[in-house]
Amino acid sequence: MSATVVITTRNRKEELHVALRSAFAQTVQPEVLVIDDGSTDGTADMMRAEFPEAVLHRCEESRGLIVRRNEGARLTKGEVIFSIDDDAAFSTPHVVEQTLRDFVDPRIGAIAIPYLEPRKDNHLLQKSPDRESVWITDRFIGTAHALRRDIFLKLGGYREHLVHQGEESDFCIRMLDAGYFVRLGNADPIHHFESPKRDFRRMDYYGHRNLILFAWCNVPSPRMLVHLAATTLNCTRSVLRQPSHAPAIVRGMCAGYARLINTKREPVRPVSYRLYRRLRKSGATPMREVERLLPASAAIHEL
């Protein structure tokens, strides 16, 4: 299987330098594509001078991570897309090669690659419990995943009206509904050095807005109203727990509800929703058990 590492970046050329160095050190030599989302800090100049072998797609206007990741998927040549943030890096030269080996079954549509955050608790996440079984999970994180390009494109990529935050969960439930699974990976971890250049108010706003939209777009009737009510209650609890975040959270919730009237519902099948909820609640589950709950006869292999 061929691979492309896609990195979307904006005004983080120092962090991007570390990410690119780790990508070009990989043993399988993937294609490396960088989407520059309107940087003004000399990112393009740095790349041309120090990483001329990378494919650079420069955009003058910033349109955000989701739009650019979709563009990146259309521009790549690899069968498998590895997506890392510009403030992340592969910890060893073997991560891409090891992850490609995890695509052992055609129903595995994506790999949640192990990762840790050295600037936080340094706790290893998205790691398979063992190598003997194929462990299925409900989603992957944006900075540490690999997915089959053909499935991603056939499902329409990420929903661009989400703008920022939550696109991974939305995509994963749609992929599950099409009969494909997210596997926990066995590779060496990705290191996510969370950049200080983050707008947490924006993250609070879109994060809570998109939880409302997730329920509206994906949850089948009659469960949608129950899911939406529970989401609203959880968002309200977040306001009470984090008073300093309250303005952005409340604005996000209101924006989510305001958006519903212009957003098409495309709910997944009840069997897919039940399985997704089970994976969310119970954690990683062996693939043989997941296939029993979502048999191939219920899947849509020909998208």
Buried (B, 14 or more C-beta within 10 A) or exposed (E): EEBBBBBBBBBBBEBBBBBBEBBBBBEBEBBBBBBBBBBEBEBBEBBEEEBEEBBBBBBEEBBBBBBBBBBBBEBBEBBBBBBBBBBBBBBBBBBBBBBBEBBEEEBBBBBBBBBBBEEEEEEEBBBBEEEEBBBBBBBBBBBBBBBBBEBBBEBEBBBBBBBBBBBBBBBBBBBBBBBBBBBBBBBBBBBBBBBEEEEEBBBBBBBBBBBBBBBBBBBBEEBBEEBBEEBBEEBBEBBEEEEEBBEBBBBBBEBBBEBBEEBEEEBBBEBBBBBBBBBEEEEBBBBEEBBEBBEEEEBEEEE
